[in-house]
Amino acid sequence: MRDDGTLDDQHGPGGTTGRSDVTPSPERPASTTASAPPRRPWSSLAGLSRTRFGSLRNLLLPGRPGSGPARARVALATGVVCCLGLAAFAQARGEAVQPATRAGSTADAAERAGGDAASRSLPRTPVASPSATSSASPSTDPDTTRTPAPRRSPARPADPAPVAGLTRVQMTNAKTIVTTGRKMGVPRRGLVIAVATAMQESNLYNYASGVLPESQNYPHQAIGWDHDSVGLFQQRPSSGWGEVGQLMNPAFATRQFLTALREIPGWEDMALTDAAQAVQVSAYPWAYAQHEWRATEVVDAFLGR
């Protein structure tokens, strides 16, 4: 309405005049349909802070400027705005940094995995779970598919147990007699005669002589004092049976005895005591007979019956 009381015709050719609220602003953009540039986190933060601060100022400052309650409200508003600004800043920064952080984490994880794989010289063997192990089929177990080894019968002892009341040492000396005679081809009868003769002469122990101190330098099991008689058969070096060291060897002494026995004509048909006496020329020729059964048992233990 004008001062003269007439109304403006808004549809007239001149339009409305004298109204400041319809004056076009030169600062307004020429086109409102143009695409706006993308909003940045910082511009959003500034706009959010101005908007929220303006609302709080209108809400908290209704009184006159400079009054006491107004100052308190200003301080409170300032603190709230700071908190809101920090929250908005953190949110904007988190949105901007989150992709980079995730990318960095993925790269670090890949790098660690690559380093771990490179540091292993051999592939690790996976450990089976107890349930998988317990449910495995017995047919797939290599231990159950192995062919059991055949049972072997116990091997026969190299040396038979002592027989005829002999000790292990006596049995070992008897074995030397039997083994030596078998190598010489002496029949069983000659072996029984040789063992029985050693039982009578030395009780199947390798004797050294107290008269011949030299004999004690050789392995021996007893010491006798029957002149210079030594060894299993009590053979005398002074009678031409051999050197002291030779006669202290059970195998050598056995060969000497059996060689002399085979030189006796018809010794196989003689009684044991006669055949032994023909070799030994002992003061007790009948004493050899008492050992015949025991000597036979010993020879049978080595050669079988």
Backbone as CSV, one residue per row, in Angstrom:
resi,resn,N_x,N_y,N_z,CA_x,CA_y,CA_z,C_x,C_y,C_z
1,MET,0.870,-1.181,0.000,0.000,0.000,0.000,0.905,1.229,0.000
2,ARG,0.538,2.203,-0.799,1.287,3.433,-0.849,0.809,4.382,0.244
3,ASP,1.492,5.562,0.307,1.110,6.552,1.324,-0.214,7.223,0.990
4,ASP,-0.582,7.157,-0.282,-1.815,7.835,-0.636,-3.019,6.944,-0.513
5,GLY,-2.789,5.697,-0.011,-3.899,4.794,0.262,-4.241,3.884,-0.859
6,THR,-3.500,3.909,-2.039,-3.773,3.008,-3.156,-2.896,1.778,-3.038
7,LEU,-3.394,0.698,-3.542,-2.664,-0.576,-3.512,-1.854,-0.745,-4.786
8,ASP,-0.693,-1.364,-4.647,0.152,-1.667,-5.814,-0.441,-2.850,-6.561
9,ASP,-0.402,-2.710,-7.855,-0.844,-3.837,-8.668,0.351,-4.728,-8.963
10,GLN,0.332,-5.843,-8.310,1.491,-6.738,-8.477,1.548,-7.351,-9.856
11,HIS,0.403,-7.301,-10.585,0.387,-7.909,-11.904,0.494,-6.848,-13.004
12,GLY,0.729,-5.660,-12.614,0.841,-4.606,-13.620,2.134,-4.624,-14.335
13,PRO,2.260,-3.769,-15.379,3.497,-3.749,-16.162,4.662,-3.253,-15.366
14,GLY,4.444,-2.446,-14.389,5.591,-1.912,-13.633,6.000,-2.803,-12.517
15,GLY,5.075,-3.693,-12.119,5.410,-4.578,-11.001,5.416,-3.816,-9.721
16,THR,5.897,-4.446,-8.753,6.013,-3.847,-7.417,7.184,-2.923,-7.382
17,THR,6.992,-1.813,-6.681,8.062,-0.825,-6.542,8.189,-0.454,-5.093
18,GLY,9.387,0.016,-4.725,9.662,0.509,-3.388,9.723,-0.545,-2.315
19,ARG,9.865,-1.823,-2.721,9.963,-2.900,-1.722,11.372,-3.485,-1.792
20,SER,12.036,-3.374,-0.687,13.441,-3.833,-0.641,13.560,-5.343,-0.619
21,ASP,12.446,-5.995,-0.169,12.599,-7.458,-0.022,12.522,-8.172,-1.352
22,VAL,12.129,-7.438,-2.429,12.060,-8.097,-3.733,13.164,-7.616,-4.649
23,THR,14.049,-6.765,-4.154,15.161,-6.253,-4.976,16.143,-7.369,-5.251
24,PRO,16.428,-7.584,-6.538,17.392,-8.667,-6.836,18.758,-8.343,-6.270
25,SER,19.411,-9.345,-5.667,20.752,-9.135,-5.086,21.796,-9.484,-6.127
26,PRO,22.736,-8.548,-6.318,23.790,-8.853,-7.301,24.691,-10.001,-6.842
27,GLU,24.685,-10.334,-5.556,25.573,-11.395,-5.058,24.957,-12.764,-5.239
28,ARG,23.670,-12.863,-5.554,23.027,-14.165,-5.685,23.554,-14.827,-6.948
29,PRO,23.808,-16.083,-6.937,24.346,-16.784,-8.131,23.365,-16.670,-9.269
30,ALA,23.891,-16.630,-10.471,23.047,-16.498,-11.646,22.198,-17.715,-11.847
31,SER,22.627,-18.850,-11.503,21.842,-20.074,-11.707,21.897,-20.903,-10.452
32,THR,20.734,-21.299,-10.004,20.684,-22.149,-8.791,20.684,-23.616,-9.144
33,THR,20.652,-23.898,-10.422,20.640,-25.306,-10.845,22.023,-25.827,-11.184
34,ALA,23.039,-24.897,-11.131,24.403,-25.344,-11.440,24.872,-26.314,-10.376
35,SER,25.645,-27.245,-10.780,26.132,-28.284,-9.819,27.103,-27.657,-8.847
36,ALA,26.845,-27.907,-7.588,27.726,-27.375,-6.529,28.962,-28.234,-6.403
37,PRO,30.078,-27.562,-6.075,31.326,-28.343,-5.910,31.179,-29.292,-4.749
38,PRO,31.932,-30.399,-4.731,31.837,-31.379,-3.628,32.251,-30.753,-2.314
39,ARG,31.531,-31.143,-1.296,31.804,-30.601,0.043,32.982,-31.325,0.662
40,ARG,33.836,-30.538,1.260,35.014,-31.082,1.932,34.733,-31.243,3.424
41,PRO,35.474,-32.121,4.054,35.242,-32.295,5.498,35.410,-31.034,6.284
42,TRP,36.397,-30.187,5.895,36.643,-28.975,6.681,35.510,-27.963,6.484
43,SER,34.992,-27.855,5.246,33.879,-26.909,5.032,32.637,-27.379,5.745
44,SER,32.410,-28.674,5.783,31.256,-29.197,6.530,31.413,-28.934,8.001
45,LEU,32.636,-29.049,8.475,32.896,-28.789,9.897,32.620,-27.332,10.225
46,ALA,33.068,-26.412,9.369,32.847,-24.979,9.651,31.374,-24.651,9.614
47,GLY,30.675,-25.206,8.593,29.244,-24.911,8.531,28.492,-25.494,9.700
48,LEU,28.855,-26.698,10.093,28.193,-27.306,11.243,28.438,-26.514,12.506
49,SER,29.663,-26.008,12.673,29.970,-25.224,13.884,29.179,-23.928,13.912
50,ARG,29.091,-23.186,12.702,28.362,-21.917,12.685,26.885,-22.136,12.941
51,THR,26.348,-23.199,12.388,24.910,-23.454,12.567,24.585,-23.758,14.007
52,ARG,25.376,-24.645,14.586,25.097,-25.033,15.958,25.374,-23.890,16.932
53,PHE,26.429,-23.114,16.636,26.716,-21.984,17.509,25.597,-20.933,17.440
54,GLY,25.071,-20.696,16.234,23.981,-19.716,16.125,22.747,-20.171,16.864
55,SER,22.424,-21.400,16.791,21.244,-21.916,17.505,21.413,-21.805,18.999
56,LEU,22.616,-22.159,19.476,22.855,-22.075,20.927,22.852,-20.629,21.404
57,ARG,23.332,-19.703,20.554,23.345,-18.295,20.967,21.928,-17.772,21.093
58,ASN,21.072,-18.110,20.145,19.677,-17.664,20.249,18.958,-18.313,21.414
59,LEU,19.363,-19.536,21.734,18.688,-20.254,22.810,19.161,-19.817,24.180
60,LEU,20.465,-19.559,24.325,21.027,-19.320,25.657,21.196,-17.846,25.977
61,LEU,21.019,-16.941,25.009,21.250,-15.521,25.269,19.984,-14.706,24.994
62,PRO,18.916,-14.931,25.714,17.736,-14.073,25.504,17.812,-12.765,26.257
63,GLY,18.668,-12.614,27.235,18.769,-11.396,28.059,19.586,-10.315,27.402
64,ARG,19.831,-9.302,28.162,20.592,-8.157,27.642,22.066,-8.475,27.629
65,PRO,22.774,-7.989,26.656,24.242,-8.196,26.660,24.857,-7.502,27.864
66,GLY,25.903,-8.193,28.404,26.624,-7.605,29.530,26.090,-8.011,30.860
67,SER,24.890,-8.643,30.974,24.364,-9.060,32.275,25.114,-10.270,32.780
68,GLY,25.007,-10.532,34.098,25.733,-11.650,34.720,25.298,-12.996,34.187
69,PRO,23.976,-13.291,34.222,23.560,-14.603,33.690,23.934,-14.776,32.242
70,ALA,23.971,-13.749,31.465,24.334,-13.878,30.056,25.763,-14.326,29.887
71,ARG,26.670,-13.768,30.741,28.078,-14.181,30.667,28.246,-15.670,30.988
72,ALA,27.507,-16.110,31.952,27.595,-17.542,32.298,27.109,-18.386,31.148
73,ARG,26.015,-17.915,30.529,25.503,-18.683,29.410,26.463,-18.667,28.227
74,VAL,27.173,-17.538,28.052,28.186,-17.485,26.988,29.282,-18.502,27.225
75,ALA,29.755,-18.598,28.485,30.820,-19.573,28.795,30.350,-20.991,28.559
76,LEU,29.110,-21.270,28.979,28.563,-22.611,28.780,28.415,-22.934,27.300
77,ALA,27.932,-21.965,26.554,27.770,-22.184,25.125,29.103,-22.423,24.435
78,THR,30.117,-21.631,24.891,31.454,-21.796,24.291,31.977,-23.204,24.516
79,GLY,31.801,-23.754,25.735,32.272,-25.121,26.022,31.540,-26.153,25.205
80,VAL,30.208,-25.945,25.076,29.448,-26.911,24.284,29.887,-26.882,22.837
81,VAL,30.111,-25.671,22.312,30.531,-25.548,20.923,31.881,-26.204,20.705
82,CYS,32.784,-26.030,21.654,34.115,-26.665,21.531,33.976,-28.182,21.470
83,CYS,33.123,-28.720,22.363,32.927,-30.185,22.376,32.336,-30.661,21.059
84,LEU,31.322,-29.888,20.569,30.710,-30.285,19.308,31.692,-30.172,18.151
85,GLY,32.530,-29.145,18.207,33.521,-28.984,17.150,34.544,-30.114,17.143
86,LEU,34.992,-30.499,18.335,35.952,-31.603,18.410,35.337,-32.891,17.913
87,ALA,34.042,-33.093,18.280,33.372,-34.316,17.830,33.231,-34.335,16.311
88,ALA,32.854,-33.172,15.754,32.726,-33.105,14.305,34.069,-33.287,13.617
89,PHE,35.107,-32.698,14.210,36.451,-32.837,13.644,36.902,-34.286,13.650
90,ALA,36.643,-34.937,14.778,37.057,-36.346,14.880,36.310,-37.195,13.883
91,GLN,35.014,-36.916,13.705,34.217,-37.684,12.763,34.708,-37.473,11.340
92,ALA,34.964,-36.198,10.999,35.438,-35.913,9.646,36.809,-36.525,9.389
93,ARG,37.696,-36.427,10.360,39.050,-36.986,10.190,39.003,-38.501,10.104
94,GLY,38.092,-39.103,10.912,37.986,-40.551,10.852,37.516,-41.014,9.491
95,GLU,36.544,-40.275,8.890,36.070,-40.651,7.567,37.153,-40.489,6.521
96,ALA,38.017,-39.471,6.711,39.058,-39.231,5.712,40.228,-40.195,5.858
97,VAL,40.538,-40.583,7.109,41.745,-41.381,7.353,41.450,-42.868,7.317
98,GLN,40.160,-43.245,7.547,39.815,-44.660,7.669,40.225,-45.472,6.452
99,PRO,39.958,-45.009,5.201,40.401,-45.821,4.055,41.901,-46.011,4.002
100,ALA,42.652,-44.911,4.294,44.107,-45.038,4.263,44.590,-46.000,5.333
101,THR,43.941,-45.924,6.535,44.364,-46.819,7.627,44.107,-48.268,7.274
102,ARG,42.924,-48.506,6.672,42.635,-49.888,6.295,43.608,-50.381,5.240
103,ALA,43.928,-49.511,4.282,44.880,-49.916,3.247,46.246,-50.215,3.851
104,GLY,46.675,-49.336,4.816,47.964,-49.573,5.472,47.963,-50.862,6.250
105,SER,46.853,-51.156,6.954,46.781,-52.390,7.729,46.864,-53.596,6.822
106,THR,46.170,-53.525,5.681,46.221,-54.648,4.742,47.623,-54.849,4.203
107,ALA,48.305,-53.722,3.882,49.674,-53.841,3.374,50.601,-54.408,4.424
108,ASP,50.457,-53.934,5.701,51.314,-54.459,6.777,51.082,-55.930,6.989
109,ALA,49.804,-56.350,6.971,49.511,-57.766,7.173,50.109,-58.606,6.058
110,ALA,50.010,-58.111,4.811,50.580,-58.848,3.687,52.089,-58.945,3.811
111,GLU,52.720,-57.834,4.260,54.176,-57.840,4.412,54.612,-58.825,5.484
112,ARG,53.852,-58.824,6.634,54.208,-59.765,7.704,54.026,-61.200,7.255
113,ALA,52.958,-61.460,6.525,52.731,-62.822,6.042,53.825,-63.253,5.083
114,GLY,54.243,-62.326,4.202,55.310,-62.662,3.273,56.616,-62.938,3.984
115,GLY,56.938,-62.130,5.013,58.158,-62.359,5.771,58.122,-63.658,6.532
116,ASP,56.936,-63.992,7.073,56.816,-65.241,7.824,57.009,-66.436,6.915
117,ALA,56.441,-66.356,5.714,56.584,-67.476,4.782,58.028,-67.620,4.321
118,ALA,58.718,-66.487,4.130,60.096,-66.557,3.661,61.024,-67.088,4.723
119,SER,60.697,-66.872,6.001,61.576,-67.311,7.072,61.435,-68.794,7.372
120,ARG,60.457,-69.486,6.811,60.287,-70.912,7.063,61.004,-71.681,5.977
121,SER,61.963,-72.498,6.382,62.700,-73.286,5.403,61.941,-74.519,4.972
122,LEU,61.045,-75.008,5.818,60.260,-76.196,5.490,58.804,-75.925,5.776
123,PRO,57.901,-76.529,5.014,56.467,-76.335,5.300,56.091,-76.961,6.631
124,ARG,55.207,-76.278,7.342,54.769,-76.785,8.620,53.749,-77.885,8.423
125,THR,53.830,-78.906,9.254,52.905,-80.029,9.168,51.681,-79.728,9.989
126,PRO,50.505,-79.754,9.391,49.299,-79.484,10.187,49.080,-80.564,11.213
127,VAL,48.587,-80.140,12.379,48.322,-81.056,13.473,46.873,-81.471,13.397
128,ALA,46.627,-82.754,13.333,45.262,-83.256,13.241,44.574,-83.125,14.583
129,SER,43.301,-82.811,14.536,42.531,-82.683,15.759,42.314,-84.053,16.372
130,PRO,42.106,-84.121,17.713,41.900,-85.425,18.355,40.709,-86.164,17.786
131,SER,39.644,-85.445,17.437,38.467,-86.112,16.914,38.756,-86.755,15.568
132,ALA,39.525,-86.032,14.724,39.858,-86.597,13.424,40.760,-87.813,13.568
133,THR,41.689,-87.756,14.550,42.585,-88.880,14.759,41.838,-90.099,15.263
134,SER,40.904,-89.874,16.193,40.179,-90.993,16.768,39.217,-91.616,15.780
135,SER,38.702,-90.813,14.817,37.742,-91.328,13.862,38.387,-91.886,12.610
136,ALA,39.722,-91.853,12.542,40.396,-92.350,11.353,40.190,-93.855,11.250
137,SER,40.124,-94.325,10.019,39.896,-95.752,9.799,41.147,-96.532,10.127
138,PRO,41.052,-97.681,10.820,42.253,-98.465,11.133,42.973,-98.952,9.892
139,SER,42.259,-99.086,8.777,42.901,-99.602,7.577,43.871,-98.611,6.972
140,THR,43.721,-97.307,7.303,44.621,-96.290,6.755,45.824,-96.065,7.639
141,ASP,45.882,-96.690,8.769,47.013,-96.521,9.674,48.180,-97.354,9.158
142,PRO,49.340,-96.717,8.867,50.456,-97.496,8.326,50.924,-98.562,9.284
143,ASP,50.769,-98.337,10.604,51.243,-99.337,11.553,50.422,-100.621,11.476
144,THR,49.128,-100.491,11.156,48.273,-101.675,11.113,48.372,-102.416,9.796
145,THR,48.947,-101.785,8.766,49.062,-102.434,7.471,50.396,-103.145,7.293
146,ARG,51.294,-103.011,8.255,52.574,-103.681,8.138,52.415,-105.184,8.369
147,THR,53.187,-105.952,7.611,53.160,-107.394,7.774,53.992,-107.767,8.995
148,PRO,53.399,-108.445,9.967,54.171,-108.787,11.168,55.334,-109.698,10.833
149,ALA,56.449,-109.420,11.491,57.648,-110.219,11.253,57.434,-111.627,11.802
150,PRO,57.893,-112.637,11.082,57.723,-114.012,11.585,58.527,-114.229,12.857
151,ARG,57.944,-114.978,13.739,58.633,-115.282,14.991,59.722,-116.324,14.762
152,ARG,60.860,-116.021,15.326,61.977,-116.935,15.189,62.126,-117.757,16.461
153,SER,62.455,-118.978,16.243,62.682,-119.843,17.404,63.975,-119.439,18.081
154,PRO,64.055,-119.561,19.386,65.283,-119.179,20.101,66.491,-119.917,19.549
155,ALA,67.555,-119.120,19.353,68.780,-119.731,18.836,69.385,-120.664,19.872
156,ARG,69.976,-121.725,19.380,70.624,-122.671,20.290,71.845,-122.024,20.907
157,PRO,72.027,-122.152,22.206,73.189,-121.537,22.855,74.484,-122.032,22.232
158,ALA,75.430,-121.086,22.136,76.721,-121.458,21.568,77.411,-122.505,22.432
159,ASP,77.275,-122.376,23.716,77.883,-123.330,24.645,76.783,-123.996,25.463
160,PRO,76.796,-125.305,25.580,75.785,-125.965,26.396,75.998,-125.675,27.869
161,ALA,74.947,-125.850,28.630,75.058,-125.670,30.078,75.994,-126.734,30.644
162,PRO,76.692,-126.397,31.698,77.598,-127.392,32.303,76.851,-128.671,32.693
163,VAL,77.477,-129.795,32.459,76.905,-131.104,32.794,77.905,-131.874,33.657
164,ALA,77.456,-132.985,34.184,78.297,-133.900,34.969,78.948,-133.214,36.152
165,GLY,78.280,-132.202,36.694,78.797,-131.526,37.878,79.952,-130.583,37.621
166,LEU,80.175,-130.194,36.371,81.289,-129.302,36.038,80.890,-127.846,36.226
167,THR,81.887,-127.007,36.426,81.684,-125.563,36.461,81.804,-125.025,35.048
168,ARG,81.512,-123.748,34.902,81.614,-123.128,33.592,83.059,-123.140,33.104
169,VAL,84.025,-122.896,33.984,85.429,-122.911,33.578,85.829,-124.309,33.119
170,GLN,85.422,-125.338,33.851,85.739,-126.703,33.447,85.080,-127.062,32.125
171,MET,83.844,-126.593,31.941,83.141,-126.869,30.691,83.825,-126.186,29.521
172,THR,84.388,-125.007,29.742,85.091,-124.299,28.676,86.353,-125.050,28.274
173,ASN,87.065,-125.577,29.230,88.269,-126.366,28.920,87.910,-127.662,28.198
174,ALA,86.783,-128.275,28.581,86.349,-129.489,27.888,85.970,-129.170,26.445
175,LYS,85.365,-128.006,26.214,85.035,-127.604,24.858,86.287,-127.465,24.015
176,THR,87.373,-126.952,24.592,88.622,-126.819,23.844,89.141,-128.192,23.425
177,ILE,89.011,-129.162,24.295,89.467,-130.518,23.964,88.645,-131.100,22.821
178,VAL,87.311,-130.985,22.928,86.432,-131.543,21.902,86.637,-130.827,20.571
179,THR,86.732,-129.500,20.594,86.886,-128.731,19.352,88.214,-129.053,18.681
180,THR,89.273,-129.140,19.448,90.588,-129.441,18.877,90.619,-130.843,18.282
181,GLY,90.011,-131.815,19.000,89.991,-133.194,18.486,89.173,-133.311,17.212
182,ARG,88.067,-132.551,17.109,87.261,-132.611,15.900,88.023,-132.045,14.711
183,LYS,88.816,-130.994,14.941,89.624,-130.436,13.855,90.698,-131.430,13.401
184,MET,91.164,-132.243,14.301,92.186,-133.248,13.963,91.570,-134.505,13.343
185,GLY,90.254,-134.620,13.365,89.594,-135.799,12.802,89.559,-136.978,13.746
186,VAL,89.715,-136.739,15.030,89.700,-137.809,16.014,88.257,-138.249,16.238
187,PRO,87.958,-139.555,16.259,86.594,-140.013,16.485,86.133,-139.743,17.911
188,ARG,84.831,-139.983,18.130,84.228,-139.705,19.425,84.957,-140.455,20.545
189,ARG,85.309,-141.669,20.315,85.962,-142.450,21.372,87.242,-141.784,21.840
190,GLY,88.034,-141.262,20.951,89.265,-140.582,21.333,88.974,-139.313,22.132
191,LEU,87.865,-138.617,21.841,87.505,-137.422,22.593,87.120,-137.783,24.025
192,VAL,86.403,-138.883,24.205,86.010,-139.305,25.551,87.263,-139.672,26.356
193,ILE,88.205,-140.356,25.725,89.446,-140.722,26.427,90.209,-139.468,26.834
194,ALA,90.281,-138.463,25.952,91.021,-137.240,26.263,90.364,-136.472,27.402
195,VAL,89.019,-136.355,27.424,88.331,-135.626,28.483,88.490,-136.359,29.798
196,ALA,88.355,-137.685,29.799,88.502,-138.447,31.032,89.924,-138.318,31.579
197,THR,90.933,-138.313,30.715,92.315,-138.159,31.157,92.537,-136.791,31.803
198,ALA,91.993,-135.715,31.221,92.130,-134.371,31.802,91.387,-134.278,33.129
199,MET,90.259,-135.000,33.273,89.546,-134.984,34.549,90.416,-135.576,35.653
200,GLN,91.154,-136.625,35.332,91.995,-137.267,36.337,93.255,-136.453,36.624
201,GLU,93.892,-135.913,35.606,95.173,-135.243,35.772,95.029,-133.843,36.389
202,SER,94.025,-133.080,35.981,93.941,-131.683,36.423,92.541,-131.256,36.839
203,ASN,91.581,-132.218,36.865,90.191,-131.875,37.169,89.675,-130.815,36.200
204,LEU,90.176,-130.848,34.984,89.791,-129.932,33.900,90.076,-128.466,34.240
205,TYR,91.191,-128.207,34.951,91.680,-126.842,35.184,93.076,-126.738,34.590
206,ASN,93.384,-125.581,34.055,94.684,-125.351,33.449,95.677,-124.981,34.541
207,TYR,96.573,-125.920,34.858,97.480,-125.759,35.985,98.809,-125.140,35.565
208,ALA,99.279,-124.244,36.404,100.675,-123.798,36.345,101.442,-124.578,37.408
209,SER,102.768,-124.475,37.394,103.588,-125.249,38.330,104.320,-124.322,39.289
210,GLY,104.259,-124.697,40.572,105.021,-123.934,41.557,106.503,-124.158,41.421
211,VAL,106.893,-125.249,40.767,108.302,-125.548,40.549,108.834,-124.737,39.373
212,LEU,107.989,-124.431,38.423,108.361,-123.650,37.246,107.683,-122.279,37.323
213,PRO,108.321,-121.293,37.933,107.703,-119.953,38.011,107.368,-119.371,36.641
214,GLU,108.079,-119.801,35.621,107.792,-119.310,34.275,106.362,-119.649,33.852
215,SER,105.854,-120.808,34.266,104.511,-121.229,33.873,103.429,-120.298,34.420
216,GLN,103.737,-119.615,35.474,102.753,-118.718,36.086,102.621,-117.398,35.328
217,ASN,103.494,-117.193,34.356,103.379,-116.003,33.524,102.308,-116.150,32.444
218,TYR,101.722,-117.316,32.311,100.711,-117.594,31.298,99.345,-117.754,31.971
219,PRO,98.292,-117.561,31.206,96.971,-117.721,31.815,96.827,-119.104,32.440
220,HIS,96.377,-119.130,33.679,96.196,-120.394,34.378,95.069,-120.250,35.386
221,GLN,94.600,-121.357,35.911,93.471,-121.383,36.833,93.810,-122.050,38.161
222,ALA,94.980,-122.601,38.239,95.413,-123.241,39.493,96.927,-123.440,39.429
223,ILE,97.506,-123.754,40.565,98.954,-123.995,40.660,99.164,-125.346,41.360
224,GLY,99.970,-126.218,40.709,100.282,-127.533,41.278,101.770,-127.661,41.592
225,TRP,102.095,-128.776,42.302,103.474,-128.969,42.748,103.993,-130.361,42.392
226,ASP,103.412,-130.962,41.366,103.853,-132.286,40.931,105.000,-132.124,39.945
227,HIS,106.208,-131.943,40.520,107.400,-131.743,39.703,107.174,-130.572,38.727
228,ASP,107.498,-130.758,37.450,107.324,-129.695,36.471,106.106,-129.935,35.585
229,SER,105.113,-130.683,36.081,103.904,-130.974,35.303,103.051,-129.714,35.190
230,VAL,102.576,-129.419,33.961,101.762,-128.221,33.727,100.605,-128.553,32.797
231,GLY,99.622,-127.664,32.775,98.521,-127.730,31.807,97.437,-128.718,32.184
232,LEU,96.481,-128.894,31.248,95.331,-129.765,31.464,95.757,-131.225,31.652
233,PHE,96.804,-131.680,30.967,97.192,-133.071,30.999,98.440,-133.303,31.862
234,GLN,98.868,-132.261,32.568,100.030,-132.346,33.452,101.239,-132.946,32.718
235,GLN,101.528,-132.378,31.580,102.639,-132.814,30.757,103.918,-132.109,31.207
236,ARG,104.994,-132.808,31.195,106.250,-132.276,31.723,107.156,-131.816,30.590
237,PRO,107.604,-130.553,30.643,108.544,-130.088,29.628,109.840,-130.910,29.635
238,SER,110.234,-131.369,30.811,111.491,-132.124,30.902,111.395,-133.484,30.224
239,SER,110.193,-133.973,29.949,109.991,-135.263,29.282,109.805,-135.121,27.783
240,GLY,109.931,-133.940,27.252,109.892,-133.728,25.809,108.501,-133.453,25.254
241,TRP,107.560,-133.058,26.097,106.211,-132.760,25.604,106.124,-131.385,24.927
242,GLY,107.032,-130.508,25.218,106.995,-129.195,24.603,107.515,-128.137,25.559
243,GLU,107.552,-126.892,25.111,107.996,-125.792,25.938,106.915,-125.463,26.981
244,VAL,107.339,-124.766,28.036,106.414,-124.422,29.113,105.248,-123.597,28.575
245,GLY,105.558,-122.562,27.784,104.502,-121.708,27.254,103.555,-122.465,26.345
246,GLN,104.081,-123.442,25.593,103.226,-124.224,24.705,102.288,-125.128,25.491
247,LEU,102.794,-125.758,26.507,101.971,-126.679,27.273,100.932,-125.960,28.128
248,MET,101.134,-124.695,28.390,100.125,-123.909,29.120,98.959,-123.499,28.227
249,ASN,99.063,-123.794,26.930,97.981,-123.536,25.991,97.123,-124.792,25.902
250,PRO,95.838,-124.745,26.323,95.007,-125.959,26.329,94.882,-126.619,24.961
251,ALA,94.801,-125.846,23.908,94.668,-126.441,22.570,95.949,-127.184,22.189
252,PHE,97.110,-126.591,22.461,98.370,-127.256,22.131,98.533,-128.531,22.956
253,ALA,98.244,-128.476,24.236,98.364,-129.661,25.088,97.441,-130.778,24.598
254,THR,96.218,-130.437,24.122,95.287,-131.442,23.606,95.850,-132.091,22.354
255,ARG,96.440,-131.311,21.462,96.995,-131.886,20.242,98.144,-132.859,20.577
256,GLN,98.954,-132.494,21.576,100.050,-133.380,21.976,99.515,-134.720,22.493
257,PHE,98.466,-134.665,23.310,97.913,-135.902,23.865,97.290,-136.768,22.765
258,LEU,96.458,-136.216,21.910,95.774,-137.002,20.891,96.741,-137.530,19.837
259,THR,97.802,-136.784,19.560,98.813,-137.281,18.605,99.488,-138.527,19.153
260,ALA,99.812,-138.494,20.447,100.417,-139.673,21.077,99.433,-140.831,21.148
261,LEU,98.146,-140.561,21.402,97.150,-141.625,21.493,96.995,-142.352,20.161
262,ARG,96.979,-141.611,19.067,96.769,-142.239,17.768,97.981,-143.071,17.314
263,GLU,99.120,-142.861,17.992,100.303,-143.642,17.647,100.303,-145.024,18.318
264,ILE,99.368,-145.220,19.241,99.273,-146.502,19.934,98.441,-147.468,19.078
265,PRO,98.992,-148.609,18.709,98.244,-149.534,17.862,97.002,-150.064,18.577
266,GLY,95.897,-150.075,17.922,94.649,-150.614,18.413,94.052,-149.849,19.599
267,TRP,94.348,-148.592,19.734,93.846,-147.838,20.884,92.324,-147.752,20.897
268,GLU,91.679,-147.836,19.692,90.224,-147.733,19.650,89.551,-148.898,20.377
269,ASP,90.205,-150.065,20.433,89.611,-151.250,21.035,90.044,-151.425,22.484
270,MET,90.898,-150.597,22.970,91.377,-150.708,24.339,90.350,-150.172,25.316
271,ALA,90.465,-150.600,26.559,89.689,-149.981,27.621,90.177,-148.553,27.803
272,LEU,89.305,-147.722,28.253,89.657,-146.304,28.382,90.863,-146.132,29.288
273,THR,90.907,-146.795,30.425,92.004,-146.604,31.364,93.327,-147.107,30.796
274,ASP,93.274,-148.168,29.946,94.501,-148.681,29.337,95.022,-147.733,28.261
275,ALA,94.114,-147.185,27.478,94.538,-146.265,26.425,95.130,-144.993,27.042
276,ALA,94.521,-144.492,28.090,95.037,-143.286,28.735,96.377,-143.566,29.393
277,GLN,96.517,-144.697,30.025,97.774,-145.044,30.687,98.903,-145.242,29.682
278,ALA,98.567,-145.740,28.481,99.591,-145.934,27.461,100.203,-144.602,27.045
279,VAL,99.476,-143.540,27.181,99.972,-142.206,26.817,100.627,-141.540,28.016
280,GLN,100.014,-141.609,29.201,100.423,-140.815,30.338,101.501,-141.512,31.176
281,VAL,101.497,-142.811,31.187,102.448,-143.575,31.996,102.373,-143.076,33.438
282,SER,101.190,-143.195,34.030,100.938,-142.689,35.355,101.214,-143.782,36.390
283,ALA,101.480,-143.343,37.629,101.650,-144.273,38.743,100.324,-144.864,39.188
284,TYR,99.186,-144.324,38.657,97.865,-144.817,39.023,97.082,-145.126,37.740
285,PRO,97.388,-146.202,37.048,96.805,-146.474,35.753,95.312,-146.749,35.804
286,TRP,94.771,-147.264,36.881,93.351,-147.590,36.991,92.454,-146.387,37.311
287,ALA,93.061,-145.261,37.658,92.291,-144.099,38.110,91.475,-143.466,36.973
288,TYR,91.853,-143.657,35.697,91.145,-142.998,34.584,89.754,-143.582,34.346
289,ALA,89.557,-144.803,34.681,88.290,-145.469,34.376,87.110,-144.819,35.089
290,GLN,87.349,-144.264,36.272,86.240,-143.705,37.043,85.596,-142.475,36.396
291,HIS,86.263,-141.893,35.442,85.744,-140.663,34.799,85.105,-140.938,33.443
292,GLU,84.989,-142.203,33.058,84.506,-142.497,31.706,83.072,-142.024,31.491
293,TRP,82.177,-142.301,32.431,80.766,-141.928,32.224,80.566,-140.423,32.187
294,ARG,81.330,-139.747,33.039,81.202,-138.284,33.043,81.768,-137.695,31.766
295,ALA,82.903,-138.220,31.302,83.491,-137.729,30.060,82.562,-137.973,28.885
296,THR,81.861,-139.122,28.889,80.914,-139.414,27.814,79.765,-138.415,27.810
297,GLU,79.266,-138.060,28.987,78.186,-137.077,29.083,78.615,-135.714,28.595
298,VAL,79.847,-135.324,28.876,80.352,-134.027,28.421,80.486,-133.995,26.917
299,VAL,81.044,-135.057,26.317,81.208,-135.084,24.866,79.840,-135.072,24.182
300,ASP,78.878,-135.805,24.738,77.541,-135.818,24.165,76.880,-134.427,24.239
301,ALA,77.218,-133.671,25.276,76.629,-132.330,25.374,77.096,-131.435,24.239
302,PHE,78.281,-131.625,23.735,78.804,-130.812,22.647,78.440,-131.375,21.271
303,LEU,78.451,-132.680,21.135,78.239,-133.297,19.825,76.852,-133.863,19.655
304,GLY,76.085,-133.986,20.728,74.781,-134.624,20.630,74.922,-136.130,20.714
305,ARG,73.832,-136.777,21.095,73.891,-138.224,21.259,73.707,-138.924,19.921
